[in-house]
Amino acid sequence: MEVNNIYIKLMDVRIKFNKLDIKKSGQNKFANFKYFELADFLPQATELLQEAKLCPIVTFTNDYAMERNQQKR
């Protein structure tokens, strides 16, 4: 019997995501470094999460931002 709980699904998504060749498109010219913008990775991440039937839930407050993943049923 194969166990496919939310933690296994999340690890599968993370492994697939890490194999993607995502390039940083943002550039800080003052400090001379590149950074990821949401458009660099969000479409790919959303597609992988959809395939795994997972839905990320992001919460922002004045003090912090938190992401919580929930499994779609």
C-alpha distances in whole Angstrom, upper triangle without the diagonal:
4,6,10,12,16,17,14,16,19,19,18,21,23,22,23,26,28,28,30,34,35,39,41,43,45,48,50,53,55,53,52,48,45,42,40,40,38,39,37,34,33,33,30,28,28,27,24,23,24,21,18,20,21,25,27,30,33,35,39,41,45,43,40,37,34,30,27,24,23,20,21,19
4,6,9,13,13,11,12,16,15,14,17,19,19,20,22,24,24,26,30,31,35,37,40,41,44,46,50,51,49,48,44,42,39,36,37,34,35,34,30,29,29,26,25,25,23,20,20,20,18,15,17,18,22,24,27,30,32,36,38,42,40,37,34,30,27,24,21,20,17,18,17
4,6,10,10,8,10,13,13,13,16,18,18,19,21,23,23,26,29,30,34,36,38,40,42,44,48,49,47,46,42,40,37,34,35,32,33,32,28,28,28,25,23,23,22,19,18,19,17,14,15,16,19,21,24,27,29,33,35,38,37,34,31,27,24,21,18,17,14,16,16
4,7,8,6,7,10,11,10,12,15,15,16,18,20,21,23,27,27,31,32,35,36,39,41,45,46,44,43,40,37,34,31,31,29,30,29,25,24,24,22,19,19,19,16,14,15,13,10,11,12,16,18,20,23,26,29,32,36,34,31,28,24,21,18,15,14,11,13,13
4,6,5,6,9,10,11,13,14,16,17,18,20,22,23,27,27,31,32,34,35,38,40,44,45,43,42,39,36,33,30,30,27,29,28,24,23,24,22,19,19,19,16,14,15,14,11,11,11,14,15,18,21,23,27,29,33,31,28,25,21,18,15,12,11,9,11,12
4,6,5,6,9,10,10,12,14,15,16,18,20,21,25,25,28,29,31,32,35,37,40,42,39,39,35,33,29,26,27,24,26,25,21,20,21,19,16,16,17,14,11,13,13,9,9,8,11,12,14,17,19,23,26,29,28,24,21,18,15,12,8,8,6,10,11
4,5,5,6,9,10,10,12,14,15,16,19,20,24,24,27,28,30,31,34,35,39,40,38,37,34,31,28,25,26,24,26,25,21,20,22,19,16,17,18,15,13,15,15,11,12,11,13,13,16,18,20,23,26,29,27,24,21,17,15,12,10,10,10,13,15
4,5,5,6,9,10,11,12,14,15,17,19,23,23,27,28,31,32,35,36,40,41,39,38,34,32,29,26,27,25,26,25,21,21,21,19,16,17,17,14,12,15,13,10,12,11,14,15,18,20,23,26,29,32,30,27,24,21,17,15,12,13,11,14,15
4,5,5,6,9,10,11,12,14,16,17,21,21,25,26,28,30,33,35,38,40,38,37,33,30,27,24,25,22,23,22,19,18,18,16,13,14,13,10,9,11,10,6,9,8,11,12,16,18,21,24,27,31,29,26,23,19,16,14,10,11,9,11,13
4,5,5,6,9,10,10,12,14,16,19,19,22,23,26,27,30,32,35,36,34,34,30,27,24,21,22,19,21,20,16,16,17,14,11,12,13,10,8,11,11,8,10,8,10,10,14,15,19,21,24,27,26,22,19,16,13,11,8,10,10,12,15
4,5,5,6,9,10,10,13,15,18,18,22,23,26,27,30,32,35,36,34,33,29,27,24,21,23,21,22,21,17,17,18,15,13,15,15,11,11,14,13,10,13,12,14,14,17,18,21,24,27,30,28,24,21,18,15,14,12,14,13,16,18
4,5,5,6,9,10,11,13,17,18,21,23,26,27,30,32,36,38,35,34,30,28,25,22,23,21,22,20,17,17,17,14,12,14,13,9,10,12,10,8,12,11,14,15,18,20,23,26,29,32,31,27,24,21,17,16,13,15,13,16,18
4,5,5,6,9,10,11,15,15,18,20,23,24,27,29,33,35,33,32,28,25,22,19,20,17,18,17,13,13,13,10,8,10,10,6,7,10,9,7,10,9,12,12,15,17,21,23,26,29,28,24,21,18,15,14,12,13,13,14,17
4,5,5,6,9,10,13,13,17,18,21,22,25,27,30,32,30,29,25,22,19,17,18,17,18,16,12,13,14,11,9,12,12,9,9,13,12,11,14,12,14,13,16,17,20,22,26,28,27,23,20,17,14,14,12,15,15,17,20
4,5,5,6,9,12,14,17,19,22,24,26,29,32,34,31,30,26,23,21,19,20,19,20,17,14,16,16,13,11,14,14,10,12,15,14,12,16,15,17,16,20,21,24,26,29,32,30,26,23,21,18,18,16,18,18,20,22
4,6,5,7,11,12,16,18,21,23,26,28,31,34,31,30,26,23,21,18,19,18,18,16,12,14,14,10,9,12,11,8,10,13,11,11,14,14,16,16,20,21,24,27,30,32,31,27,24,22,19,19,16,18,18,19,22
4,5,5,9,9,13,15,17,19,22,25,28,30,28,26,23,20,17,14,16,14,15,12,9,11,11,8,7,10,10,7,10,13,12,12,15,14,15,14,18,18,22,24,27,29,28,24,21,19,16,17,15,18,18,19,22
4,5,8,9,12,14,17,19,22,24,27,29,26,25,21,18,16,14,16,16,16,13,11,13,14,11,10,14,14,11,13,16,16,15,18,17,18,17,20,20,24,25,28,30,29,25,22,21,18,19,18,20,21,23,26
4,6,9,12,15,18,21,23,26,28,31,28,26,23,20,18,16,18,18,18,14,12,15,15,11,12,15,14,12,15,17,16,16,19,19,20,20,23,24,27,28,32,34,32,29,26,24,21,22,20,23,22,24,27
4,6,9,12,15,18,20,23,26,29,27,25,21,18,16,14,15,15,14,11,9,12,12,8,10,13,12,11,14,16,15,16,19,19,20,19,22,22,26,27,31,32,32,28,25,24,21,22,20,23,23,24,27
4,6,10,13,16,18,21,23,26,24,22,18,15,14,12,14,15,14,10,10,13,13,10,12,16,15,14,17,19,19,20,23,22,23,22,25,24,27,28,32,33,32,29,26,25,23,25,23,26,26,27,30
4,7,9,12,15,18,20,23,22,19,16,13,11,9,11,11,10,7,7,10,11,9,11,14,14,14,16,19,19,20,22,21,21,20,22,22,25,25,28,30,29,26,23,23,21,23,22,25,25,26,30
4,6,9,11,15,17,20,19,16,13,9,9,7,10,11,10,7,9,12,13,12,14,17,17,17,20,22,22,24,26,24,24,22,24,23,26,26,29,30,29,26,24,24,22,25,24,27,28,30,33
4,6,8,11,14,16,15,13,10,6,5,5,7,10,10,7,9,12,14,14,15,18,19,19,21,23,24,25,27,25,24,22,24,22,24,24,27,27,27,24,22,22,21,24,24,28,29,30,34
4,7,10,12,15,15,13,11,7,7,6,7,10,9,7,10,13,14,15,16,18,20,21,22,24,26,27,28,27,25,23,25,23,25,24,27,27,27,25,23,24,23,26,26,29,31,31,35
4,7,10,12,12,11,8,5,5,6,6,10,10,9,12,14,16,17,18,20,22,23,24,26,28,29,30,28,26,23,24,22,24,22,25,25,25,22,21,22,22,26,26,29,31,32,36
4,6,9,9,7,6,4,6,9,9,13,14,12,15,18,20,21,21,24,26,26,27,30,31,32,33,31,30,27,28,25,26,25,27,26,26,24,23,25,25,28,29,33,35,36,40
4,6,6,5,5,6,8,11,12,15,16,16,18,20,23,24,24,26,28,29,30,32,34,34,36,33,31,28,29,26,26,24,26,25,25,23,22,25,26,29,31,34,36,38,42
4,6,5,7,8,11,14,15,19,19,18,21,23,26,27,27,29,31,32,33,35,37,38,39,37,35,32,32,29,30,28,29,28,28,27,26,29,29,33,34,38,40,41,45
4,6,8,11,13,16,17,21,22,21,24,26,28,29,29,31,34,34,35,37,39,40,41,38,36,33,33,30,30,28,29,27,27,26,26,29,30,34,35,39,41,43,47
4,6,9,11,15,16,20,22,20,23,25,28,28,28,30,33,33,34,36,38,38,39,37,35,32,32,29,29,27,28,26,26,25,25,27,28,32,34,37,40,42,45
4,7,10,14,16,19,20,19,21,24,26,27,27,30,31,32,33,35,37,37,39,36,35,32,32,30,30,29,30,29,28,27,26,28,29,32,34,37,40,41,45
4,7,10,13,16,18,16,18,21,23,23,23,26,28,28,29,32,33,33,35,33,31,28,29,27,28,26,28,27,26,24,23,25,26,29,30,34,36,38,41
4,7,10,13,14,12,14,17,19,19,20,23,24,25,26,28,30,30,32,30,28,26,27,24,26,24,27,26,26,23,22,24,24,27,28,31,33,35,38
4,6,10,11,10,11,14,17,17,17,19,22,22,23,25,27,27,29,26,25,22,23,20,22,21,23,23,23,20,19,20,20,23,24,28,30,31,35
4,7,8,6,8,10,13,13,13,16,18,18,19,22,23,24,25,23,21,19,20,18,20,19,22,23,22,19,17,18,17,20,21,24,26,28,31
4,5,5,7,9,11,13,13,15,17,18,19,21,23,23,24,22,20,18,19,16,18,18,20,21,21,19,16,18,17,20,21,24,26,27,30
4,5,6,5,8,10,10,11,14,15,15,17,20,20,21,19,17,14,15,13,16,16,19,20,21,18,15,16,14,17,18,20,22,23,27
4,6,6,7,9,10,11,13,15,16,17,19,21,21,20,18,16,18,16,19,19,22,24,24,21,18,19,17,20,20,22,24,24,28
4,6,8,8,10,12,13,14,16,18,19,20,22,20,19,17,19,18,21,21,24,25,25,22,19,20,18,21,20,23,24,25,28
4,6,6,6,9,10,11,12,14,16,17,18,16,16,14,16,15,19,19,23,25,24,21,18,18,15,17,17,19,21,21,25
4,6,5,6,9,10,10,12,14,15,16,14,13,11,13,13,16,17,21,23,23,20,16,16,13,15,15,17,18,19,22
4,6,5,6,9,10,11,12,14,15,14,13,13,15,15,19,20,24,26,27,23,20,19,16,18,16,18,19,18,22
4,5,5,6,9,10,11,13,14,13,14,13,16,17,20,22,26,28,28,24,21,20,17,18,16,18,18,18,22
4,5,5,6,9,10,11,12,11,11,10,13,14,17,19,23,25,25,22,18,16,13,14,12,14,15,16,19
4,6,5,6,9,10,10,9,8,8,12,13,17,19,22,25,25,22,18,17,13,14,12,13,13,13,17
4,5,5,6,9,10,10,10,11,15,16,20,22,26,29,29,26,22,20,17,17,14,15,14,14,17
4,5,5,6,9,9,10,11,15,17,20,23,27,29,29,25,22,20,16,16,13,14,13,13,16
4,5,5,6,5,6,8,11,14,17,20,24,27,27,23,19,17,13,12,9,10,10,10,13
4,5,5,6,7,10,13,16,19,22,26,29,29,26,22,20,16,15,12,11,10,9,12
4,5,8,10,13,16,19,23,25,29,32,32,29,25,22,19,17,14,14,11,11,13
4,5,9,11,15,18,21,24,28,31,31,27,24,21,17,15,11,11,9,9,11
4,7,10,13,16,20,23,27,30,30,26,23,20,16,14,10,9,6,5,8
4,7,10,13,16,20,23,26,26,23,19,16,13,10,7,6,5,5,9
4,6,10,13,16,20,23,23,20,17,14,10,9,6,5,6,7,10
4,6,10,13,17,20,20,16,13,10,7,6,4,6,9,10,14
4,7,10,13,17,17,14,11,8,6,5,6,7,10,12,15
4,7,10,14,14,11,7,6,4,6,8,11,14,15,19
4,7,10,11,8,6,5,6,8,11,13,17,18,21
4,7,8,6,4,7,9,11,15,17,20,22,25
4,5,5,6,9,12,14,17,19,23,25,28
4,6,8,11,15,17,21,23,27,28,31
4,7,10,14,16,20,23,26,28,31
4,7,10,13,17,19,23,25,29
4,7,10,14,16,20,22,25
4,7,10,13,17,19,22
4,7,10,13,16,19
4,7,10,13,16
4,7,10,13
4,6,9
4,6
4
